[in-house]
Amino acid sequence: MAMTIDPDMCTACDDCRPVCPTKSIQKGKIFYTIDASTCTECDGHADAPLCVDVCPSGCISPL
């Protein structure tokens, strides 16, 4: 499974990108995106996806 970012809610704050252990989060033209092929939902790194914990707008959810 992977996480996804709702583009309508993303504020491009950059809080999520630095905490991603697989570097799956990238900055797009307006909002951030998550590469589903590399996102592991932080399996092996944390008990829950770290990006969800730090996202102030609540725009990150399972794909």
C-alpha beads as a LAMMPS data file, in Angstrom:
LAMMPS data file: protein, C-alpha beads

63 atoms
62 bonds

1 atom types
1 bond types

-500.0 500.0 xlo xhi
-500.0 500.0 ylo yhi
-500.0 500.0 zlo zhi

Masses

1 110.0

Atoms # bond

1 1 1 0.000 0.000 0.000
2 1 1 1.073 3.599 -0.351
3 1 1 0.063 7.031 0.814
4 1 1 -1.323 9.809 -1.383
5 1 1 -1.625 13.579 -1.072
6 1 1 -4.902 15.359 -1.818
7 1 1 -3.838 18.227 -4.112
8 1 1 -6.862 20.313 -3.116
9 1 1 -5.754 20.299 0.527
10 1 1 -1.942 20.392 0.193
11 1 1 -0.417 23.738 1.187
12 1 1 3.121 22.765 0.022
13 1 1 4.454 23.470 3.520
14 1 1 7.329 20.944 3.080
15 1 1 6.769 19.348 6.508
16 1 1 6.286 15.864 5.036
17 1 1 9.206 15.590 2.616
18 1 1 12.070 15.657 5.155
19 1 1 10.541 12.918 7.347
20 1 1 10.010 10.413 4.522
21 1 1 12.550 7.583 5.013
22 1 1 12.158 6.350 1.424
23 1 1 12.319 9.824 -0.149
24 1 1 9.014 9.103 -1.902
25 1 1 7.638 12.627 -1.448
26 1 1 8.503 15.127 -4.166
27 1 1 7.636 18.749 -4.712
28 1 1 5.460 19.338 -7.745
29 1 1 4.632 22.643 -9.452
30 1 1 1.946 23.550 -6.926
31 1 1 1.674 20.718 -4.387
32 1 1 3.602 17.663 -3.249
33 1 1 3.188 14.122 -4.566
34 1 1 4.037 10.659 -3.239
35 1 1 5.598 8.014 -5.498
36 1 1 3.409 4.969 -4.864
37 1 1 6.081 2.624 -6.232
38 1 1 8.531 3.527 -3.443
39 1 1 6.225 4.493 -0.549
40 1 1 6.156 1.773 2.113
41 1 1 3.953 3.651 4.619
42 1 1 7.161 3.748 6.721
43 1 1 7.071 -0.021 7.217
44 1 1 10.298 -0.964 8.966
45 1 1 10.928 2.656 9.991
46 1 1 7.940 3.612 12.151
47 1 1 4.658 2.214 13.461
48 1 1 2.629 4.594 11.273
49 1 1 3.335 6.799 8.250
50 1 1 5.490 9.691 9.469
51 1 1 4.146 12.082 6.830
52 1 1 0.621 11.802 8.253
53 1 1 1.862 12.742 11.722
54 1 1 3.530 15.952 10.540
55 1 1 1.018 17.147 7.932
56 1 1 -0.760 20.251 9.311
57 1 1 -3.498 20.213 6.665
58 1 1 -4.393 16.519 6.985
59 1 1 -4.084 15.970 3.247
60 1 1 -2.197 12.642 3.350
61 1 1 -4.106 9.360 3.397
62 1 1 -3.765 5.744 2.173
63 1 1 -4.013 5.290 -1.577

Bonds

1 1 1 2
2 1 2 3
3 1 3 4
4 1 4 5
5 1 5 6
6 1 6 7
7 1 7 8
8 1 8 9
9 1 9 10
10 1 10 11
11 1 11 12
12 1 12 13
13 1 13 14
14 1 14 15
15 1 15 16
16 1 16 17
17 1 17 18
18 1 18 19
19 1 19 20
20 1 20 21
21 1 21 22
22 1 22 23
23 1 23 24
24 1 24 25
25 1 25 26
26 1 26 27
27 1 27 28
28 1 28 29
29 1 29 30
30 1 30 31
31 1 31 32
32 1 32 33
33 1 33 34
34 1 34 35
35 1 35 36
36 1 36 37
37 1 37 38
38 1 38 39
39 1 39 40
40 1 40 41
41 1 41 42
42 1 42 43
43 1 43 44
44 1 44 45
45 1 45 46
46 1 46 47
47 1 47 48
48 1 48 49
49 1 49 50
50 1 50 51
51 1 51 52
52 1 52 53
53 1 53 54
54 1 54 55
55 1 55 56
56 1 56 57
57 1 57 58
58 1 58 59
59 1 59 60
60 1 60 61
61 1 61 62
62 1 62 63
